[in-house]
Structures are given as structure tokens and as C-alpha cells.
Amino acid sequence: MPKHELSQNIARCMDRSSVNTEDLGRNEVQSKWHVPVSTWEKPKCTEDWDKEIEDTLAAPFIWWVNTSGLNQER
């Protein structure tokens, strides 16, 4: 129904109840797009990158030298 005819229709209508079309549209949209609250919790972090670095002995970086085979005989 066109907006300009709404007031005339309400005056002639037997029920004579006014409906706010703006609120009606919002409620429909809100219920359609309602997102439930998340109950997800971040798990405890058990990684310690500093300790991992101390525990592993990495070969030093030398430009143009393959350090992966230093301990192997050629």
C-alpha cells in the first residue's frame, strides 16, 4: 500500500489499528540475521618458542656453504 494512502485506509478500516512499518521491517531483519553469542574460549598456549630455540642446535648460517652436510664425510 502506498504511504500516502495509509492514513485514509486506517480511518476507513474496521480494526483501526496503526502499524509502524519501520519497526516491522527492523524486527524481521533482526530475527533473520540474529547471531548467537559465541561460547568459544581460547585454548591455553603450551608452546615456548624461546625454549625450543635453546633446545635445538642449529648450524650457523654461512653464505654459499651447505651446512646440512658438514658432519658427513665427502
Protein Blocks (a to p, Z undefined) as FASTA:
>chain_A
ZZklmmmmmmmpmnlpacdfklmmmmmmmmmmpccddfbdcdddfbdfklmmmmpccddd
dehiafklmmpcZZ
